[in-house]
Amino acid sequence: MSFDSREFRDALGSFATGVCVITANPEGYQPFGMTVNSFASVSLDPALILWSLQNNSECMPAFDKADRFAVNVLTTEQQDLSNLYAKKGDHQLAAEHFRLGKTGSPVLRGALTTFECKIWARHPGGDHLILVGEVEEMSTNPNGKPLLFHSGSYGELR
């Protein structure tokens, strides 16, 4: 390998992504959320999506017990939620930030789109765990604008 991990991470940052908060409330845990930008679609039939979780994440024990989760795609008005749930040691959802969705997963109020999923598969992926979810319910906010992330900074569509 002719590059180091920092160079690789910086190069990956050149790809503009949306910003999501993954939420869950497995047995034994309070509803929690963590900010990610590793969300992607996998399949239309069945409806599958994926995201990845760093193996040494403090949220790993909770996701080991989870059988479902929700992907909440953030709007430009939710940058504060992105920052809040990206902090280490601060993942418990504030009551005013969420409601329980149709599947019982916590979903963020005002999200651009929310996908409520049951875990379909877990795959090792180097220093991450890839979680594939089957979408059981979804909701959209047609008036919102997506919060974007590129090269270490937030942005929005013009």
BAKOLKE-801284 format. One record per residue (C-alpha): residue number from 1; residue in one letter; x, y, z. Coordinates in Angstrom, 2 decimals, always signed. Example, Ala and Ser with C-alpha at 12.3 -4.5 7.8 and 13.67 -1.06 7.14 Angstrom:
BEGIN
    n  res       xx       yy       zz
    1    A   +12.30    -4.50    +7.80
    2    S   +13.67    -1.06    +7.14
end
This chain:
BEGIN
    n  res       xx       yy       zz
    1    M    +0.00    +0.00    +0.00
    2    S    +1.54    +3.30    -1.06
    3    F    -0.73    +5.51    +1.09
    4    D    -1.53    +5.73    +4.77
    5    S    -4.95    +5.50    +6.41
    6    R    -5.23    +9.30    +6.82
    7    E    -4.66    +9.82    +3.08
    8    F    -7.25    +7.14    +2.35
    9    R    -9.78    +8.75    +4.72
   10    D    -9.20   +12.18    +3.15
   11    A    -9.68   +10.73    -0.34
   12    L   -12.94    +9.06    +0.75
   13    G   -14.06   +12.47    +2.05
   14    S   -14.02   +13.81    -1.51
   15    F   -17.24   +11.87    -2.10
   16    A   -20.17   +14.03    -0.98
   17    T   -22.64   +12.10    +1.17
   18    G   -25.84   +12.65    +3.03
   19    V   -25.84   +12.60    +6.82
   20    C   -27.88   +10.07    +8.79
   21    V   -28.53    +9.21   +12.39
   22    I   -29.04    +5.50   +12.98
   23    T   -31.45    +4.91   +15.86
   24    A   -32.38    +1.80   +17.81
   25    N   -33.69    +0.66   +21.18
   26    P   -32.72    -2.96   +21.77
   27    E   -33.79    -4.66   +24.98
   28    G   -31.75    -3.42   +27.92
   29    Y   -30.92    -0.05   +26.31
   30    Q   -32.53    +3.36   +26.23
   31    P   -33.35    +4.66   +22.72
   32    F   -30.08    +5.87   +21.19
   33    G   -28.67    +7.28   +17.99
   34    M   -25.35    +7.70   +16.24
   35    T   -24.39    +9.86   +13.28
   36    V   -23.11    +8.09   +10.16
   37    N   -22.52    +8.78    +6.49
   38    S   -22.05    +5.15    +5.50
   39    F   -25.65    +4.51    +4.37
   40    A   -26.37    +2.98    +0.93
   41    S   -29.12    +1.20    -0.96
   42    V   -28.61    -2.50    -1.77
   43    S   -31.74    -3.96    -3.36
   44    L   -35.24    -2.95    -4.45
   45    D   -36.73    -6.44    -4.10
   46    P   -36.44    -7.17    -1.31
   47    A   -36.03    -3.58    -0.10
   48    L   -32.54    -3.65    +1.47
   49    I   -30.19    -0.93    +2.69
   50    L   -26.83    -1.05    +4.49
   51    W   -24.64    +1.00    +6.76
   52    S   -21.41    +0.21    +8.59
   53    L   -20.35    +0.43   +12.22
   54    Q   -16.74    +0.62   +13.38
   55    N   -15.83    -2.55   +15.31
   56    N   -14.57    -0.58   +18.31
   57    S   -17.60    +1.75   +18.42
   58    E   -19.03    +2.30   +21.88
   59    C   -22.43    +1.54   +20.29
   60    M   -21.36    -1.96   +19.16
   61    P   -22.72    -3.79   +22.26
   62    A   -26.16    -2.25   +21.72
   63    F   -26.19    -3.09   +18.00
   64    D   -25.09    -6.65   +18.83
   65    K   -28.41    -6.98   +20.70
   66    A   -30.52    -5.04   +18.19
   67    D   -32.84    -6.85   +15.81
   68    R   -34.00    -3.62   +14.17
   69    F   -32.88    -0.05   +13.56
   70    A   -33.96    +3.09   +11.72
   71    V   -31.96    +5.20    +9.28
   72    N   -32.91    +8.86    +9.63
   73    V   -31.69   +11.01    +6.71
   74    L   -31.12   +14.51    +8.09
   75    T   -32.24   +17.86    +6.69
   76    T   -30.18   +21.04    +6.62
   77    E   -32.13   +22.14    +9.71
   78    Q   -30.82   +19.14   +11.67
   79    Q   -27.08   +19.82   +11.65
   80    D   -27.24   +20.22   +15.44
   81    L   -28.58   +16.65   +15.74
   82    S   -25.75   +15.40   +13.55
   83    N   -23.20   +17.05   +15.84
   84    L   -24.96   +15.91   +19.02
   85    Y   -25.21   +12.22   +18.12
   86    A   -21.67   +12.14   +16.69
   87    K   -20.19   +12.81   +20.16
   88    K   -18.60    +9.93   +22.00
   89    G   -20.45    +8.95   +25.16
   90    D   -23.58   +10.93   +24.25
   91    H   -25.88    +8.70   +22.21
   92    Q   -29.04    +8.52   +24.32
   93    L   -31.85   +10.17   +22.36
   94    A   -33.46   +13.23   +23.92
   95    A   -37.20   +12.63   +24.28
   96    E   -38.08   +15.69   +22.20
   97    H   -35.97   +14.46   +19.26
   98    F   -37.86   +11.25   +18.48
   99    R   -41.08    +9.29   +18.43
  100    L   -41.62    +5.57   +18.11
  101    G   -42.22    +4.51   +14.53
  102    K   -44.64    +1.87   +13.25
  103    T   -42.14    -0.93   +13.97
  104    G   -41.30    +0.37   +17.45
  105    S   -37.94    +1.80   +16.41
  106    P   -37.20    +5.36   +17.48
  107    V   -37.43    +7.75   +14.51
  108    L   -36.22   +11.34   +14.50
  109    R   -38.82   +14.06   +14.18
  110    G   -38.44   +16.16   +11.03
  111    A   -36.04   +13.81    +9.21
  112    L   -35.96   +14.06    +5.40
  113    T   -36.58   +10.31    +5.14
  114    T   -36.71    +7.52    +7.69
  115    F   -36.29    +3.82    +6.91
  116    E   -37.42    +1.44    +9.66
  117    C   -35.58    -1.86    +9.21
  118    K   -35.22    -5.31   +10.66
  119    I   -31.68    -6.64   +10.52
  120    W   -31.40    -8.92    +7.52
  121    A   -27.66    -9.71    +7.71
  122    R   -24.41    -8.77    +9.44
  123    H   -21.11    -9.04    +7.53
  124    P   -17.53    -8.43    +8.65
  125    G   -15.93    -5.61    +6.68
  126    G   -12.35    -5.02    +7.81
  127    D   -12.46    -2.70   +10.83
  128    H   -16.24    -2.28   +10.42
  129    L   -19.38    -4.39   +10.69
  130    I   -21.75    -4.05    +7.74
  131    L   -25.40    -4.14    +8.79
  132    V   -27.95    -4.91    +6.10
  133    G   -31.52    -3.99    +6.92
  134    E   -34.78    -4.97    +5.27
  135    V   -36.97    -1.89    +5.08
  136    E   -40.35    -2.53    +6.70
  137    E   -41.65    +1.05    +6.89
  138    M   -40.57    +4.43    +5.59
  139    S   -41.65    +8.03    +5.76
  140    T   -40.56   +11.11    +3.84
  141    N   -40.59   +14.88    +4.30
  142    P   -41.05   +16.30    +0.78
  143    N   -40.31   +19.87    +1.90
  144    G   -36.91   +19.21    +3.50
  145    K   -33.48   +19.78    +1.98
  146    P   -30.75   +17.16    +2.58
  147    L   -27.82   +17.87    +4.86
  148    L   -24.62   +17.03    +2.97
  149    F   -21.06   +16.29    +4.10
  150    H   -17.96   +16.75    +1.95
  151    S   -14.25   +16.98    +2.82
  152    G   -14.93   +17.37    +6.52
  153    S   -17.59   +20.09    +6.21
  154    Y   -21.37   +20.33    +6.03
  155    G   -23.06   +21.67    +2.94
  156    E   -26.39   +21.86    +1.18
  157    L   -27.82   +21.86    -2.32
  158    R   -28.25   +25.24    -3.97
end
